[in-house]
Amino acid sequence: MRTSAVERNTKETKITLELNLDGSGEGTVETGIGFFNHMLELFKKHALVDLSVKAEGDIDVDYHHTVEDVGLVLGQALNKALGTRSGIVRYGFASIPMDEALCEASLDLGGRPFVVMLSAMKHMMVRDFEVKLVEEFFRALSVEGRMNIHLRQVYGDEAHHVCEGFFKAFARALRAAKAIDPLEKGVPSSKGVI
């Protein structure tokens, strides 16, 4: 079983998270941020991971610390659950339509953190949630998860749909990348290690 549990306690946030990479989309998400909960629910369903998150943060200040720290903790959990990454497909790509919006995600579980997010919606709001926090979440996830993530808004003019497209596309790309490849006999790298 590729599972992990991580806790993070700081003066800004208190987070507990459990992850099963080979799940079915089960678990509870409680971050205190309604829109972010919605995005994480979409993620676990479309990535086919079991995910339980309980986050308490200084959301009276703003949402940044909670969103970023959940990204850090989820990245740590993914890294732990992937182990040596032996036998995985490693790469994943998805293009997801969400009504008028089309978003793409490409990722590499090859150990090198980097994020590129191309979006015209970056500086918009969904209710009281700043879309720029989506990039902060994926940046934190990338660093601790040791993965390369590229997100691109192909088109779309509704910020909620674009965010949803990014989370679903990332989830589907991760679902492909984390899969076990029956032809892969070891670590999928010419270096012999990830």
C-alpha positions as CSV (number, residue, x, y, z in Angstrom):
1,M,0.0,0.0,0.0
2,R,1.3,3.4,-1.0
3,T,0.1,5.4,2.0
4,S,1.4,8.2,4.2
5,A,0.4,10.5,7.0
6,V,1.9,13.9,7.7
7,E,1.4,16.6,10.4
8,R,2.5,20.2,10.4
9,N,2.2,22.6,13.3
10,T,3.3,26.2,13.1
11,K,2.1,29.5,14.6
12,E,0.1,30.0,11.4
13,T,-1.4,26.6,10.7
14,K,-2.1,23.2,12.2
15,I,-2.5,20.5,9.6
16,T,-3.0,16.7,9.6
17,L,-3.2,14.8,6.4
18,E,-3.6,11.1,5.4
19,L,-3.1,9.9,1.8
20,N,-3.6,6.6,0.0
21,L,-2.3,6.8,-3.6
22,D,-4.2,3.7,-4.6
23,G,-7.6,4.8,-3.3
24,S,-11.0,5.6,-4.8
25,G,-11.5,9.2,-4.0
26,E,-12.6,8.8,-0.4
27,G,-11.9,11.0,2.7
28,T,-12.8,14.3,4.3
29,V,-11.5,17.7,3.5
30,E,-11.8,20.5,6.1
31,T,-9.6,23.6,5.6
32,G,-12.0,26.3,6.7
33,I,-11.9,27.7,3.1
34,G,-15.0,26.6,1.2
35,F,-13.6,27.1,-2.4
36,F,-10.3,25.4,-1.5
37,N,-12.2,22.4,0.0
38,H,-14.1,22.2,-3.3
39,M,-10.8,22.1,-5.3
40,L,-9.3,19.4,-3.0
41,E,-12.5,17.3,-3.3
42,L,-12.2,17.5,-7.1
43,F,-8.5,16.5,-6.8
44,K,-9.0,13.4,-4.8
45,K,-11.9,12.2,-6.9
46,H,-10.2,12.6,-10.2
47,A,-6.7,11.5,-9.0
48,L,-8.3,8.4,-7.5
49,V,-6.6,9.0,-4.1
50,D,-8.0,8.7,-0.7
51,L,-7.3,12.0,1.0
52,S,-8.2,13.3,4.5
53,V,-7.2,16.8,5.4
54,K,-7.9,18.8,8.6
55,A,-6.4,22.3,8.5
56,E,-6.7,25.1,11.0
57,G,-5.1,28.3,10.0
58,D,-5.1,32.0,10.5
59,I,-7.8,32.6,7.8
60,D,-8.8,35.7,9.7
61,V,-5.6,37.2,8.3
62,D,-5.9,35.7,4.8
63,Y,-6.0,32.3,3.1
64,H,-2.3,32.3,2.0
65,H,-0.8,30.4,4.9
66,T,-3.4,27.7,4.9
67,V,-3.4,27.1,1.2
68,E,0.4,27.1,0.9
69,D,0.9,24.9,4.0
70,V,-1.7,22.3,2.8
71,G,0.3,22.2,-0.5
72,L,3.5,21.6,1.5
73,V,1.9,18.8,3.6
74,L,0.3,17.2,0.6
75,G,3.6,17.3,-1.2
76,Q,5.4,15.6,1.7
77,A,2.7,12.9,1.8
78,L,2.9,12.3,-1.9
79,N,6.7,12.0,-1.7
80,K,6.5,9.6,1.2
81,A,3.8,7.5,-0.4
82,L,5.7,7.3,-3.7
83,G,8.8,5.9,-1.9
84,T,11.7,5.2,-4.3
85,R,9.2,5.8,-7.2
86,S,10.2,2.4,-8.6
87,G,7.8,1.0,-11.3
88,I,5.8,4.2,-11.8
89,V,4.9,5.7,-15.2
90,R,6.5,9.0,-14.0
91,Y,4.9,11.3,-16.5
92,G,1.3,12.4,-16.9
93,F,-0.7,14.8,-19.0
94,A,-4.4,15.9,-19.1
95,S,-6.4,18.4,-21.0
96,I,-9.7,19.1,-19.2
97,P,-12.7,21.1,-20.5
98,M,-14.9,22.9,-17.9
99,D,-17.7,24.6,-19.7
100,E,-16.1,27.4,-21.7
101,A,-12.6,26.9,-20.2
102,L,-9.9,24.4,-21.3
103,C,-7.0,23.7,-19.0
104,E,-4.0,21.5,-19.4
105,A,-1.6,19.9,-16.9
106,S,1.7,18.1,-17.5
107,L,3.8,16.7,-14.7
108,D,6.9,14.7,-14.1
109,L,7.4,12.8,-10.8
110,G,11.2,12.8,-11.6
111,G,12.3,14.5,-8.4
112,R,12.9,18.0,-9.8
113,P,10.6,20.7,-8.4
114,F,9.4,23.4,-10.8
115,V,6.1,25.1,-11.5
116,V,4.9,27.0,-14.6
117,M,1.4,28.3,-14.5
118,L,0.1,30.2,-17.5
119,S,-3.3,31.8,-16.8
120,A,-5.1,35.0,-17.6
121,M,-7.1,34.5,-14.4
122,K,-4.2,34.7,-11.9
123,H,-5.2,38.0,-10.4
124,M,-8.9,37.4,-10.3
125,M,-11.1,36.4,-7.3
126,V,-13.6,33.6,-6.9
127,R,-15.8,35.1,-4.1
128,D,-13.1,35.8,-1.5
129,F,-10.5,33.4,-2.8
130,E,-7.6,34.9,-4.9
131,V,-6.8,32.7,-7.9
132,K,-3.1,33.5,-7.4
133,L,-3.3,31.1,-4.4
134,V,-3.7,28.2,-6.8
135,E,-0.2,28.9,-8.1
136,E,1.1,29.1,-4.5
137,F,-0.5,25.8,-3.7
138,F,1.0,24.0,-6.7
139,R,4.4,25.6,-6.0
140,A,4.5,24.3,-2.4
141,L,3.2,20.9,-3.7
142,S,5.9,20.8,-6.3
143,V,8.8,21.5,-3.9
144,E,7.8,19.0,-1.2
145,G,6.4,16.4,-3.7
146,R,9.6,16.6,-5.8
147,M,7.7,17.1,-9.0
148,N,7.6,19.3,-12.1
149,I,4.2,20.8,-12.8
150,H,3.1,22.8,-15.8
151,L,-0.4,24.3,-15.9
152,R,-1.8,26.1,-18.9
153,Q,-5.2,27.9,-19.3
154,V,-5.8,27.4,-23.1
155,Y,-8.9,29.6,-22.9
156,G,-11.8,30.5,-20.7
157,D,-13.2,33.6,-19.0
158,E,-14.8,32.3,-15.8
159,A,-12.2,32.1,-12.9
160,H,-14.0,29.3,-11.1
161,H,-14.1,27.2,-14.2
162,V,-10.4,27.8,-14.8
163,C,-9.4,26.8,-11.3
164,E,-11.6,23.7,-11.5
165,G,-10.0,22.9,-14.8
166,F,-6.5,23.2,-13.3
167,F,-7.2,20.9,-10.3
168,K,-9.0,18.3,-12.5
169,A,-6.2,18.4,-15.1
170,F,-3.5,18.0,-12.4
171,A,-5.5,15.2,-10.8
172,R,-5.8,13.3,-14.0
173,A,-2.1,13.9,-14.9
174,L,-1.1,12.6,-11.4
175,R,-3.4,9.6,-11.8
176,A,-1.5,8.7,-15.0
177,A,2.0,9.4,-13.6
178,K,1.6,7.5,-10.3
179,A,0.3,4.4,-12.0
180,I,2.4,1.3,-11.9
181,D,3.8,0.4,-15.3
182,P,4.0,-3.4,-15.7
183,L,6.9,-2.9,-18.2
184,E,9.0,-0.8,-15.8
185,K,11.4,-3.0,-13.9
186,G,12.9,-0.3,-11.7
187,V,13.1,3.5,-11.3
188,P,12.0,5.2,-14.6
189,S,15.3,7.2,-14.9
190,S,18.5,6.8,-16.9
191,K,20.3,7.8,-13.7
192,G,18.9,4.8,-11.8
193,V,17.5,7.0,-9.0
194,I,14.9,9.7,-8.6
